[in-house]
Amino acid sequence: MSETTKVPVRPSAAHPVWRALRSNPGISIGGGLLLLMLLAAFFAPLPYDPVTPDPANVLQAPSGSHVFGTDANGFDVFSRVVAAGRSDLVLALLGTLVSLVVGLLIGLPLSTKSRYSEGFMRALDAFQSFPLIVLSVTIVSLTGNAIQNIIYAIVIINGPRFIRLIRGEALAIRDGRFIEAAVATGARPRRIVFRHIMPNVVDVCLVQCSLTAANAVIVIAALNFLGIGVSPPDPTWGSMVQVGAQGISTGQWWVAIWPGVAIFLAIASLNVLAGGIQRRVEGS
Amino acid sequence: MSDVATKAEVSGPGLGTPRRGERRRRPILRYALRRIVIVPISLFVLGSVSFVLVLFIPGDPAVTILGDFATPEQVALVNQQLGLDKPLWDRYLSFWGNLLRGDLGTSFFTNEPVLHDIARFLPNTLELVVLALLVAVGLGLVIGVVGAYFARRWPDRVMTGLTSALQSVPDFFLALVGIYLFFFVLGWAPAPIGRLPIEAGAPEHSFLIFGSLFSGDWTTLGSALSHAALPVLSLGLVYSSYFAKTARGSMGTALTTPQVEFARACGLRERTVVRYAFLASRTTVITYVAILFGSLLGGASIVERVFNWRGMGQWALDGVLKVDVPIIQGFVVVAGLMTLTLFLVLDLVVLALDPRVSYE
């Protein structure tokens, strides 16, 4: 009797997820903070319009009416810091996604030990051997000051890392018994790659995605700091730091520091998330 | 990027098994030779990439470079300098001809020879990068080794937190925070306007710090060091997180090996034990020094710009933003060349240092 009454109190489907989040603070804290920043960027009610300057209130120190102060153009710093997540975070995530796809499309087919793929890896070495941030600045500024070019810059820097990681992981997986079994049953190479190898590289890819997004936030901030990919008056963290840099030696710290803190929080939460995923991957 | 991968891949298959006996006799020599043979190939790729960059300019390159208000004469001059009136193949050959004779062209805007500019700005960048790497290695190793030694206890947690915090700050932002705190609030650091105070005039040495150190010019050295403190620290602190992470990882592994247990059982002092454990991770550290050196040649450019350091990175960045093609090509070639050389030296040093590395 008592056995049957226990059946309805089985844990709900959401329960294991909740337990996993509690047991892995990296994923819950990092992911939670990131989600919060994204949601705030799109849906939070802002005290001021982030793109409407108020010439009467220029370079106001933080106060009750402007919690983060105002910049030299009379923009409200708080509204702009929150709203800048729309371009910064979304671009970072898009760039990461494209890098992942590039890595999968090139890295998986290269996971054979042929002369051809060895040659490609050599070329990749040569490509990675110069300062990629400068190369990406070059390409972005040469191809025009459009915002989607920033995604190319992120892919140029992070694509090779994905290719290397996925190829290495796939090479190791290829030695597995189950691949041997698949070959024995007559599976074609394409089926082996996409059906048997790809699902097994997802774990390492998730960690790398998180690290890539963190790197992408830095790259975006650096490019925007240099005025690349910025369309004023739309706010980005990098361009806000740049505007604030001019007042930093004369004491107007709030214009540059708050967007910098936002960059720091975004990168830190992505790094913490990567650590959490890593722990989860290793634990399972 | 990672030369660890390079090594793994050099020992590729398809090199024929019948000659195994010969390979076993001189594996190191063969590896070194093969590694050196790669250099010309990499140089070829490097030169070609810097040539191809120009093709990325959309529309009429001369108009893109000079802006919409350029006179037809200016456009014609730039077109002639770029050689755009000639077929692509001719341009490629003459590009290589100039490059091999050491001619990197002249800047479109200042008419300075690119090689001359590099000779002027490279020493500044080298000093900044070397000092920043010294700080990064020193601090990073301390953080990593302390963390590994007190694994899973509170010092480890503190050090791990510190590492992730340093990893999450963009260097140019840390530089601005430093300027605010140490220049504006505390007044300890000089204004971020270059390598020396304005009234000091033109510097005597191209290597300001090392030059004045060796010639005993103490006043210049002191002034140069105080100007260098903030840029060096902001780069050094940010990049120390790389060394902290690798040192924590490799030391953590090394400290749990049977050798360390044996060394402790023999009654060696803890200091000696840690030193021996550290020896196992020195190749990783050297590898990272080389990788970061390469990436800092250009990666320091924004910090150089914040402090008006007049380094090669800042020069290249200005060139890039103005689409000054010879400067971009010159920078790509020189920075790439230095990185390639460094990686070659690195691979040979690691080979000499680590008897476990086998290149079969």
Chai-1 contact restraints between the chains, C-beta under 6 A:
chainA,res_idxA,chainB,res_idxB,connection_type,confidence,min_distance_angstrom,max_distance_angstrom,comment,restraint_id
A,K113,B,P13,contact,1.0,0.0,6.0,A-B,restraint_1
A,R115,B,G14,contact,1.0,0.0,6.0,A-B,restraint_2
A,E118,B,G12,contact,1.0,0.0,6.0,A-B,restraint_3
A,M121,B,E9,contact,1.0,0.0,6.0,A-B,restraint_4
A,D125,B,T6,contact,1.0,0.0,6.0,A-B,restraint_5
A,A126,B,S42,contact,1.0,0.0,6.0,A-B,restraint_6
A,A126,B,V45,contact,1.0,0.0,6.0,A-B,restraint_7
A,Q128,B,M1,contact,1.0,0.0,6.0,A-B,restraint_8
A,S129,B,T339,contact,1.0,0.0,6.0,A-B,restraint_9
A,S129,B,L340,contact,1.0,0.0,6.0,A-B,restraint_10
A,F130,B,A335,contact,1.0,0.0,6.0,A-B,restraint_11
A,F130,B,G336,contact,1.0,0.0,6.0,A-B,restraint_12
A,F130,B,T339,contact,1.0,0.0,6.0,A-B,restraint_13
A,P131,B,S295,contact,1.0,0.0,6.0,A-B,restraint_14
A,P131,B,L297,contact,1.0,0.0,6.0,A-B,restraint_15
A,P131,B,G298,contact,1.0,0.0,6.0,A-B,restraint_16
A,P131,B,G299,contact,1.0,0.0,6.0,A-B,restraint_17
A,P131,B,A335,contact,1.0,0.0,6.0,A-B,restraint_18
A,I133,B,G298,contact,1.0,0.0,6.0,A-B,restraint_19
A,I133,B,G299,contact,1.0,0.0,6.0,A-B,restraint_20
A,V134,B,G298,contact,1.0,0.0,6.0,A-B,restraint_21
A,V137,B,V320,contact,1.0,0.0,6.0,A-B,restraint_22
A,T138,B,V320,contact,1.0,0.0,6.0,A-B,restraint_23
A,T138,B,I328,contact,1.0,0.0,6.0,A-B,restraint_24
A,I139,B,F56,contact,1.0,0.0,6.0,A-B,restraint_25
A,S141,B,V320,contact,1.0,0.0,6.0,A-B,restraint_26
A,L142,B,F56,contact,1.0,0.0,6.0,A-B,restraint_27
A,L142,B,I57,contact,1.0,0.0,6.0,A-B,restraint_28
A,T143,B,F56,contact,1.0,0.0,6.0,A-B,restraint_29
A,R164,B,A5,contact,1.0,0.0,6.0,A-B,restraint_30
A,I218,B,P170,contact,1.0,0.0,6.0,A-B,restraint_31
A,A221,B,P170,contact,1.0,0.0,6.0,A-B,restraint_32
A,A222,B,I302,contact,1.0,0.0,6.0,A-B,restraint_33
A,A245,B,L176,contact,1.0,0.0,6.0,A-B,restraint_34
A,I248,B,L176,contact,1.0,0.0,6.0,A-B,restraint_35
A,I248,B,I179,contact,1.0,0.0,6.0,A-B,restraint_36
A,I248,B,Y180,contact,1.0,0.0,6.0,A-B,restraint_37
A,S249,B,I179,contact,1.0,0.0,6.0,A-B,restraint_38
A,S249,B,F183,contact,1.0,0.0,6.0,A-B,restraint_39
A,S249,B,F184,contact,1.0,0.0,6.0,A-B,restraint_40
A,G251,B,F184,contact,1.0,0.0,6.0,A-B,restraint_41
A,W253,B,Y180,contact,1.0,0.0,6.0,A-B,restraint_42
A,A256,B,L176,contact,1.0,0.0,6.0,A-B,restraint_43
A,G260,B,F173,contact,1.0,0.0,6.0,A-B,restraint_44
A,I263,B,P170,contact,1.0,0.0,6.0,A-B,restraint_45
A,F264,B,S168,contact,1.0,0.0,6.0,A-B,restraint_46
A,F264,B,V169,contact,1.0,0.0,6.0,A-B,restraint_47
A,I267,B,S168,contact,1.0,0.0,6.0,A-B,restraint_48
A,A268,B,S168,contact,1.0,0.0,6.0,A-B,restraint_49
A,N271,B,S164,contact,1.0,0.0,6.0,A-B,restraint_50
A,N271,B,Q167,contact,1.0,0.0,6.0,A-B,restraint_51
A,N271,B,S168,contact,1.0,0.0,6.0,A-B,restraint_52
